[in-house]
Amino acid sequence: MNVWTKRVLGVTGAAVFSFAAFSISCSKMAVKGSADTVYAESKSGIVSEDNLRVVEALQNAFRSISDGVLPSVVEVDVTETKTVQTMDPFEDFRKFFFGFPDEENPKSDDSRDNKKKENTREYETKGLGSGVIVKKSGKTLYVLTNNHVAGEATKISIKLNDGREFDGKLVGADERMDIALVSFESDDSSVPVARLGDSDLVKTGDICLAMGAPLGYSQSVTQGIVSAKGRSGSGIGNINDFIQTDAAINQGNSGGPLVNIYGEVIGINTWIASQSGGSQGLGFSIPINNIKNAIESFISNGKIVYGWLGVSLMPGTKEYKDALGISEKDGALAAQVFVGSPAHKGGIKPGDFIIAIEGHKVKDVEQIQREVGKLEAGKTVSFTVVRNTKEITLPVKIEERSEKVSSDNGKIWPGFIAAPITDDVKKKFELEDKVKGVVVANVLAKSPAAALRLQAGDIITAVNGVPVKNIKDFYAELAKVEKSVNFDIYSNGGTITTGTYKF
């Protein structure tokens, strides 16, 4: 048993024992007003001295954690300026009876633009969240919070736990990870910086405390346990794997720290799953290890510099894995590859199933996205893929992610998703059992597939004249394509060959 395990089990065991003892002793308290009434100020031995020492030790531990961390926890007050288009209630009336003759005059474009500007209005919205001081450089202190708290702010105010307020400045923000870094200046050298822990060491069942300003109540602390790890954020458009906790998290807690029993920040509270809008014991925090590199990246570049692989990933569903003959593997399918990307240059092909990066296994799309995003541009990294049931390791030189390049459909190959022909597909398209191949889905505009006039629902039966019976055959033939390609499409009992796409 390692030191970490001993420390955690020691405190957790004490907590369970003390709470049980406290519950038993409370059940013996008499009704107020009876002869056996015991008042709160009395110390008549309701709890035995041994049990009381255990409870007090736990209480003192929570006090020490709160005293040590709360001075570095801040309230983040933000103001956002929004512009809205206002409506003129008499515009339709005037246009109906009098018309707008300038609309036929091209020289009146400026006047119409001015008219639109006149009909816009700016207004301010205010909000608040939480944050934690994570770095100090001279007089500059850096506060970590959420992008949805401070990312769009036009004015930021940082309030310390002693009531002092400072003007804040947005250093950088990132929507994909939902984090932001804010700075403020102070001559007070005693303002503390929180200690960052190692979220990889966190285990389900660990005691934790959530801190922040829930519903505007600053410097609040709630206590619970780590309910789970590795929760996906794909449903909310977030690439993090979250720590789930039952420590109460409410609106305003966003950006505040999740702290372990050693007073170390292990996560940043970000969202809750709730039907009522309030805490229901389902709170989620970004693991601090996901964020550490981002802090320096914000300070140096004003943004997170993501590594880029250049593949379009799909979850490894049972349907696809069975069709590829890799049902026991975890990972994700490289369904499409950007031509000229690091993946393309490194030899990754559509249909490759990624199972490991730098020798360690990956389990899903989100993990691959996170790990690739953290890789440095210019670094050569090994990717292990399964191609035609065989494992291959490929060296790939990572590049910096560019939104302009990564959103260019013209460079994504093949430009559609190939799906297996299932019984449902046969029924939907009234296909005979003898029809073999793959179904075309999700054709991207301006892609090679679009140039070949492929449409969703097409059945591809051959690649460059070579018949394909299933997904495995299709990707095997697609991997051989070098300079040009065409497809045979099943149609009404016959076959149509597409035009040829040249690279």
C-alpha positions as CSV (number, residue, x, y, z in Angstrom):
1,M,0.0,0.0,0.0
2,N,1.6,3.3,-1.1
3,V,1.7,6.5,1.0
4,W,-1.2,8.1,-1.0
5,T,-3.5,5.2,-0.3
6,K,-2.6,5.1,3.4
7,R,-3.3,8.8,3.7
8,V,-6.7,8.6,1.9
9,L,-7.8,5.4,3.7
10,G,-6.8,6.9,7.1
11,V,-8.9,10.0,6.7
12,T,-11.8,8.2,5.0
13,G,-11.9,5.5,7.6
14,A,-12.0,8.1,10.3
15,A,-14.8,9.9,8.6
16,V,-17.0,6.8,8.3
17,F,-16.4,5.8,11.9
18,S,-16.9,9.2,13.3
19,F,-20.2,9.9,11.3
20,A,-21.6,6.5,12.4
21,A,-20.7,7.2,16.1
22,F,-22.2,10.7,15.8
23,S,-25.5,9.3,14.4
24,I,-25.8,6.7,17.2
25,S,-25.2,9.3,19.9
26,C,-27.7,11.8,18.4
27,S,-30.4,9.1,18.5
28,K,-30.1,9.1,22.3
29,M,-30.9,12.8,22.8
30,A,-34.1,13.5,24.7
31,V,-37.0,15.7,23.7
32,K,-36.6,19.3,24.7
33,G,-38.5,20.0,28.0
34,S,-38.3,16.5,29.4
35,A,-36.4,15.6,32.6
36,D,-33.5,14.2,30.5
37,T,-33.1,17.3,28.3
38,V,-29.5,17.9,27.3
39,Y,-28.8,21.4,25.9
40,A,-26.3,22.2,23.2
41,E,-23.9,24.0,25.5
42,S,-23.7,21.0,27.8
43,K,-20.7,18.6,27.5
44,S,-22.2,15.7,29.4
45,G,-20.6,12.9,27.4
46,I,-23.2,12.3,24.7
47,V,-20.2,11.4,22.5
48,S,-17.5,9.4,24.0
49,E,-14.1,11.1,24.3
50,D,-12.5,8.7,21.9
51,N,-15.2,9.2,19.3
52,L,-15.2,12.9,19.8
53,R,-11.5,13.2,19.2
54,V,-12.0,11.4,15.8
55,V,-14.8,13.8,14.8
56,E,-12.8,16.8,16.0
57,A,-9.8,15.7,14.0
58,L,-11.9,15.5,10.9
59,Q,-13.5,18.9,11.6
60,N,-10.1,20.4,12.2
61,A,-8.8,19.0,8.9
62,F,-11.7,20.6,7.0
63,R,-11.0,23.9,8.9
64,S,-7.4,23.8,8.0
65,I,-8.1,23.1,4.3
66,S,-10.7,25.9,4.2
67,D,-8.3,28.4,6.0
68,G,-5.5,27.4,3.7
69,V,-7.3,27.5,0.3
70,L,-10.1,30.1,0.6
71,P,-7.7,33.1,0.6
72,S,-6.8,32.1,-3.0
73,V,-10.4,31.6,-4.1
74,V,-12.0,34.7,-5.7
75,E,-15.4,35.9,-6.9
76,V,-15.3,36.9,-10.6
77,D,-17.8,39.6,-11.4
78,V,-18.2,40.2,-15.2
79,T,-20.0,42.6,-17.5
80,E,-20.8,41.7,-21.1
81,T,-21.8,44.2,-23.7
82,K,-24.3,42.9,-26.3
83,T,-25.7,44.5,-29.5
84,V,-29.2,43.8,-30.6
85,Q,-31.3,44.9,-33.5
86,T,-34.3,47.0,-32.5
87,M,-37.6,47.0,-34.4
88,D,-39.4,50.1,-35.7
89,P,-43.2,49.4,-35.1
90,F,-44.1,51.8,-37.9
91,E,-41.6,50.6,-40.5
92,D,-44.1,48.2,-42.3
93,F,-46.8,50.9,-42.2
94,R,-44.6,53.5,-43.9
95,K,-43.2,51.0,-46.4
96,F,-46.8,49.9,-47.4
97,F,-48.2,53.4,-48.0
98,F,-45.1,55.4,-49.1
99,G,-42.5,52.8,-50.2
100,F,-38.7,53.3,-49.9
101,P,-37.6,54.6,-53.3
102,D,-33.9,54.6,-52.2
103,E,-34.0,50.7,-52.2
104,E,-33.8,50.7,-56.0
105,N,-30.8,53.1,-55.9
106,P,-27.5,51.3,-55.4
107,K,-25.9,54.5,-54.2
108,S,-28.1,54.3,-51.2
109,D,-26.2,51.3,-49.7
110,D,-24.4,53.6,-47.2
111,S,-27.7,55.2,-46.1
112,R,-29.3,51.7,-45.5
113,D,-26.2,50.6,-43.5
114,N,-26.5,53.8,-41.4
115,K,-30.2,53.0,-41.0
116,K,-29.3,49.6,-39.6
117,K,-26.8,51.1,-37.2
118,E,-29.5,53.5,-36.0
119,N,-31.7,50.5,-35.3
120,T,-29.2,48.7,-33.1
121,R,-28.8,49.0,-29.4
122,E,-26.2,48.0,-26.9
123,Y,-26.9,46.8,-23.5
124,E,-24.9,45.3,-20.6
125,T,-25.5,42.1,-18.8
126,K,-23.9,41.2,-15.5
127,G,-22.9,37.8,-14.1
128,L,-20.7,36.2,-11.6
129,G,-18.6,33.1,-11.2
130,S,-15.7,31.9,-9.2
131,G,-12.0,31.5,-9.8
132,V,-8.7,30.5,-8.1
133,I,-5.3,32.2,-8.0
134,V,-2.9,29.8,-9.6
135,K,0.2,31.9,-10.4
136,K,2.0,35.1,-9.3
137,S,4.6,37.0,-11.3
138,G,5.8,40.2,-9.6
139,K,2.7,42.3,-8.9
140,T,0.6,40.3,-11.4
141,L,-1.6,37.5,-10.1
142,Y,-3.4,35.1,-12.4
143,V,-6.9,33.7,-11.8
144,L,-8.1,30.5,-13.4
145,T,-11.8,30.3,-14.2
146,N,-14.2,29.1,-16.9
147,N,-14.6,30.5,-20.5
148,H,-18.3,30.7,-20.0
149,V,-17.7,32.9,-17.0
150,A,-15.1,35.4,-18.3
151,G,-14.5,34.6,-22.0
152,E,-16.9,37.2,-23.4
153,A,-16.5,39.8,-20.7
154,T,-15.9,43.5,-21.5
155,K,-15.3,44.3,-17.8
156,I,-14.0,42.0,-15.1
157,S,-13.8,42.6,-11.3
158,I,-11.9,40.2,-9.0
159,K,-13.1,40.1,-5.3
160,L,-10.9,38.5,-2.7
161,N,-12.2,36.7,0.3
162,D,-11.3,39.7,2.5
163,G,-13.6,41.9,0.5
164,R,-11.0,43.8,-1.6
165,E,-11.8,44.3,-5.3
166,F,-9.4,44.6,-8.2
167,D,-9.9,45.3,-11.9
168,G,-9.3,42.2,-13.9
169,K,-8.0,41.7,-17.4
170,L,-8.7,38.7,-19.7
171,V,-5.4,37.0,-20.6
172,G,-6.8,34.2,-22.7
173,A,-9.8,31.9,-23.1
174,D,-10.6,28.7,-24.8
175,E,-14.1,27.5,-25.7
176,R,-13.2,23.8,-26.4
177,M,-11.9,23.3,-22.9
178,D,-14.1,26.0,-21.3
179,I,-11.3,27.7,-19.4
180,A,-10.1,31.2,-19.1
181,L,-7.2,33.0,-17.4
182,V,-7.7,36.5,-15.9
183,S,-5.0,38.7,-14.3
184,F,-5.0,41.5,-11.8
185,E,-2.4,43.7,-10.2
186,S,-1.7,44.0,-6.4
187,D,1.2,45.4,-4.3
188,D,0.2,43.0,-1.5
189,S,2.8,40.2,-1.6
190,S,0.8,38.2,0.9
191,V,-2.0,37.3,-1.5
192,P,-1.7,33.5,-1.6
193,V,-1.5,31.2,-4.7
194,A,-3.3,27.9,-4.6
195,R,-1.3,24.7,-4.8
196,L,-2.1,22.5,-7.8
197,G,-2.4,18.8,-7.2
198,D,-2.1,15.8,-9.5
199,S,-5.6,14.8,-10.8
200,D,-4.2,11.6,-12.2
201,L,-3.9,10.3,-8.6
202,V,-7.6,11.0,-7.8
203,K,-9.7,7.9,-7.0
204,T,-13.4,7.4,-6.9
205,G,-14.4,7.7,-3.2
206,D,-11.8,10.4,-2.3
207,I,-13.0,13.2,0.0
208,C,-13.1,16.5,-1.8
209,L,-14.3,20.1,-1.2
210,A,-15.9,22.5,-3.7
211,M,-15.2,26.2,-3.2
212,G,-16.5,29.4,-4.8
213,A,-19.5,31.8,-4.9
214,P,-22.6,29.7,-5.4
215,L,-25.6,31.9,-6.1
216,G,-23.5,34.9,-5.1
217,Y,-22.6,33.6,-1.6
218,S,-18.9,34.2,-1.7
219,Q,-16.3,31.9,-0.1
220,S,-18.6,29.0,0.3
221,V,-17.3,25.5,0.9
222,T,-19.2,22.2,0.3
223,Q,-17.9,18.7,1.0
224,G,-18.4,15.4,-0.7
225,I,-16.6,12.7,-2.5
226,V,-15.3,12.0,-5.9
227,S,-18.3,10.1,-7.5
228,A,-16.6,9.0,-10.7
229,K,-13.7,9.9,-13.1
230,G,-13.5,10.1,-16.9
231,R,-17.0,11.5,-17.5
232,S,-17.4,12.6,-21.1
233,G,-18.0,16.3,-22.0
234,S,-18.9,15.6,-25.6
235,G,-22.6,16.2,-24.9
236,I,-21.9,19.8,-24.0
237,G,-19.2,20.4,-26.6
238,N,-16.3,20.0,-24.3
239,I,-13.2,17.9,-24.9
240,N,-12.4,17.3,-21.2
241,D,-12.8,14.1,-19.2
242,F,-14.5,15.3,-16.0
243,I,-14.3,14.4,-12.4
244,Q,-17.8,13.9,-11.1
245,T,-18.6,14.8,-7.5
246,D,-21.5,15.0,-5.1
247,A,-20.1,18.1,-3.3
248,A,-22.8,20.7,-3.9
249,I,-22.1,22.8,-6.9
250,N,-24.6,25.5,-8.0
251,Q,-24.7,28.5,-10.3
252,G,-21.8,30.8,-9.4
253,N,-19.5,27.9,-8.5
254,S,-18.3,27.8,-12.1
255,G,-14.6,28.4,-12.2
256,G,-14.0,27.6,-8.5
257,P,-11.6,24.9,-7.4
258,L,-12.3,21.3,-6.4
259,V,-9.8,20.6,-3.6
260,N,-8.5,17.3,-2.1
261,I,-7.8,16.7,1.6
262,Y,-4.3,18.0,1.3
263,G,-5.5,21.4,0.2
264,E,-4.5,20.9,-3.4
265,V,-6.6,22.0,-6.4
266,I,-7.5,18.8,-8.4
267,G,-10.2,20.3,-10.6
268,I,-12.1,23.4,-11.8
269,N,-15.8,23.2,-11.2
270,T,-17.6,23.7,-14.6
271,W,-21.1,22.3,-14.9
272,I,-23.9,20.4,-13.2
273,A,-26.5,17.8,-14.4
274,S,-29.8,19.0,-13.0
275,Q,-33.5,19.0,-13.8
276,S,-34.1,21.9,-11.5
277,G,-31.1,24.2,-12.2
278,G,-29.8,23.6,-8.7
279,S,-27.4,21.0,-7.2
280,Q,-28.6,17.4,-7.3
281,G,-25.3,15.8,-6.4
282,L,-24.1,15.7,-10.0
283,G,-21.3,18.2,-10.3
284,F,-18.4,18.1,-12.8
285,S,-14.9,19.5,-12.6
286,I,-12.2,19.7,-15.2
287,P,-9.1,17.7,-14.0
288,I,-6.3,20.1,-13.2
289,N,-3.8,18.1,-15.2
290,N,-5.8,19.0,-18.3
291,I,-5.2,22.6,-17.6
292,K,-1.6,23.0,-16.3
293,N,0.0,23.5,-19.7
294,A,-2.8,25.8,-20.8
295,I,-1.9,28.4,-18.0
296,E,1.5,29.0,-19.5
297,S,0.1,28.9,-23.1
298,F,-2.4,31.7,-22.2
299,I,0.4,33.8,-20.7
300,S,2.8,33.3,-23.6
301,N,0.3,33.2,-26.6
302,G,-3.0,34.5,-25.3
303,K,-4.5,31.2,-26.4
304,I,-4.1,27.4,-26.2
305,V,-1.9,26.1,-29.0
306,Y,-3.4,22.8,-30.0
307,G,-1.5,20.0,-31.7
308,W,-3.2,18.9,-34.9
309,L,-3.3,15.4,-36.4
310,G,-5.7,15.9,-39.3
311,V,-8.2,13.1,-39.0
312,S,-12.0,12.9,-38.6
313,L,-12.6,10.5,-35.8
314,M,-15.6,8.2,-35.2
315,P,-16.4,6.2,-32.0
316,G,-15.5,2.6,-32.2
317,T,-19.1,1.3,-32.0
318,K,-19.7,-2.5,-31.8
319,E,-21.1,-2.4,-35.3
320,Y,-18.0,-0.9,-36.9
321,K,-15.5,-3.0,-34.7
322,D,-17.3,-6.2,-35.6
323,A,-17.3,-5.3,-39.3
324,L,-13.5,-4.5,-39.1
325,G,-12.8,-7.7,-37.2
326,I,-11.4,-5.9,-34.1
327,S,-14.3,-6.3,-31.6
328,E,-11.9,-6.6,-28.6
329,K,-10.0,-3.3,-29.3
330,D,-10.6,0.1,-27.7
331,G,-9.9,3.3,-29.6
332,A,-11.4,5.3,-32.4
333,L,-11.9,5.1,-36.2
334,A,-10.0,7.5,-38.5
335,A,-13.0,7.7,-40.8
336,Q,-11.5,10.5,-42.9
337,V,-8.0,12.1,-43.3
338,F,-7.1,15.6,-44.4
339,V,-4.8,15.5,-47.5
340,G,-1.5,17.2,-46.6
341,S,-2.1,16.9,-42.9
342,P,0.3,15.3,-40.3
343,A,-1.7,12.1,-40.4
344,H,-1.6,12.0,-44.2
345,K,2.1,12.6,-44.3
346,G,2.7,10.0,-41.5
347,G,0.8,7.3,-43.4
348,I,-2.5,7.2,-41.5
349,K,-5.3,6.2,-43.9
350,P,-9.1,6.3,-43.7
351,G,-10.3,3.1,-42.0
352,D,-7.3,2.9,-39.6
353,F,-8.4,2.2,-36.1
354,I,-6.2,4.2,-33.6
355,I,-5.5,2.1,-30.4
356,A,-2.4,3.8,-28.9
357,I,-0.4,7.0,-28.8
358,E,3.3,6.8,-27.8
359,G,2.7,3.2,-26.7
360,H,-0.1,3.8,-24.2
361,K,-3.6,2.7,-25.0
362,V,-6.4,5.1,-25.8
363,K,-10.1,4.2,-25.3
364,D,-12.2,6.7,-27.2
365,V,-12.5,9.8,-29.5
366,E,-12.4,12.3,-26.6
367,Q,-9.2,10.8,-25.1
368,I,-7.5,11.0,-28.5
369,Q,-8.6,14.6,-29.0
370,R,-7.3,15.6,-25.6
371,E,-3.9,13.9,-26.0
372,V,-3.3,15.1,-29.5
373,G,-4.3,18.6,-28.4
374,K,-1.7,18.6,-25.7
375,L,1.1,17.5,-28.1
376,E,3.7,20.1,-29.1
377,A,3.8,21.3,-32.7
378,G,7.0,19.9,-34.3
379,K,7.1,16.8,-32.1
380,T,7.1,13.4,-33.8
381,V,4.8,11.0,-32.0
382,S,4.1,7.3,-32.7
383,F,0.5,6.2,-33.4
384,T,-0.5,2.5,-33.3
385,V,-3.4,1.6,-35.6
386,V,-5.1,-1.5,-36.7
387,R,-5.4,-1.8,-40.5
388,N,-6.9,-4.9,-42.0
389,T,-6.7,-6.6,-38.6
390,K,-2.9,-6.0,-38.4
391,E,-1.3,-3.6,-35.9
392,I,1.0,-0.9,-37.5
393,T,3.0,1.8,-35.7
394,L,3.4,5.1,-37.6
395,P,5.5,8.1,-36.8
396,V,3.6,11.4,-37.2
397,K,5.1,14.9,-36.9
398,I,2.4,17.0,-35.1
399,E,1.6,20.5,-36.4
400,E,-0.2,23.4,-34.9
401,R,-4.0,23.4,-35.3
402,S,-5.4,26.0,-37.7
403,E,-9.1,26.5,-37.8
404,K,-8.8,27.6,-41.5
405,V,-7.1,24.4,-42.5
406,S,-9.1,22.1,-40.3
407,S,-12.4,23.4,-41.7
408,D,-11.5,23.1,-45.4
409,N,-13.7,20.3,-46.7
410,G,-11.9,20.3,-50.0
411,K,-9.0,18.6,-48.3
412,I,-10.8,15.9,-46.3
413,W,-10.6,12.4,-47.9
414,P,-12.9,10.7,-48.9
415,G,-15.5,13.3,-47.8
416,F,-18.1,10.9,-46.6
417,I,-18.7,8.3,-43.9
418,A,-18.9,4.7,-45.0
419,A,-21.4,2.6,-43.1
420,P,-22.1,-1.1,-43.1
421,I,-25.1,-2.6,-44.9
422,T,-27.3,-3.8,-42.0
423,D,-30.7,-5.4,-42.1
424,D,-32.2,-1.9,-41.4
425,V,-30.4,-0.5,-44.4
426,K,-31.6,-3.4,-46.6
427,K,-35.2,-2.7,-45.5
428,K,-35.0,1.0,-45.9
429,F,-33.5,0.9,-49.5
430,E,-35.2,-2.4,-50.4
431,L,-31.9,-4.1,-51.2
432,E,-31.6,-7.7,-52.2
433,D,-29.4,-9.9,-50.0
434,K,-27.0,-10.3,-52.9
435,V,-26.1,-6.6,-52.9
436,K,-22.8,-6.2,-51.1
437,G,-20.7,-3.1,-50.3
438,V,-21.1,0.0,-48.0
439,V,-23.6,2.8,-47.6
440,V,-22.6,6.4,-48.2
441,A,-23.5,8.8,-45.3
442,N,-22.8,12.4,-44.3
443,V,-21.4,13.7,-47.6
444,L,-19.5,16.9,-47.0
445,A,-20.0,19.9,-49.3
446,K,-17.0,20.8,-51.5
447,S,-15.3,17.5,-50.6
448,P,-13.9,14.9,-53.1
449,A,-17.1,12.9,-52.5
450,A,-19.2,15.9,-53.4
451,A,-17.1,16.4,-56.5
452,L,-17.9,12.8,-57.5
453,R,-21.6,13.6,-57.0
454,L,-22.0,10.9,-54.3
455,Q,-25.2,11.2,-52.2
456,A,-26.3,9.9,-48.9
457,G,-27.8,6.5,-49.4
458,D,-25.6,5.4,-52.4
459,I,-24.4,1.9,-52.2
460,I,-20.7,1.6,-53.2
461,T,-20.0,-1.9,-54.6
462,A,-16.4,-1.4,-56.0
463,V,-13.4,0.9,-55.6
464,N,-11.4,1.4,-58.8
465,G,-13.1,-1.6,-60.2
466,V,-12.3,-3.9,-57.3
467,P,-15.5,-5.3,-55.7
468,V,-16.0,-4.7,-52.0
469,K,-18.3,-6.8,-49.9
470,N,-18.1,-4.9,-46.6
471,I,-16.5,-2.2,-44.5
472,K,-13.3,-4.1,-44.1
473,D,-12.9,-4.7,-47.9
474,F,-13.8,-1.0,-48.6
475,Y,-11.2,0.5,-46.4
476,A,-8.6,-2.1,-47.6
477,E,-9.1,-0.9,-51.2
478,L,-9.3,2.7,-50.3
479,A,-5.9,2.4,-48.6
480,K,-4.4,1.4,-51.9
481,V,-5.7,4.6,-53.7
482,E,-2.8,6.9,-54.7
483,K,-3.3,9.1,-57.7
484,S,-7.0,8.7,-58.7
485,V,-10.2,6.9,-57.7
486,N,-13.7,6.1,-58.9
487,F,-16.5,4.1,-57.3
488,D,-19.2,1.7,-58.6
489,I,-22.6,2.6,-57.3
490,Y,-25.5,0.1,-57.2
491,S,-28.7,1.6,-58.7
492,N,-32.0,-0.2,-59.5
493,G,-30.5,-3.6,-60.1
494,G,-27.5,-2.2,-62.1
495,T,-24.2,-0.4,-61.6
496,I,-23.1,3.1,-62.4
497,T,-19.5,4.2,-62.3
498,T,-18.7,7.6,-61.0
499,G,-16.3,10.0,-62.7
500,T,-12.6,9.8,-61.7
501,Y,-11.2,12.0,-58.9
502,K,-7.5,12.8,-59.3
503,F,-5.3,13.9,-56.5
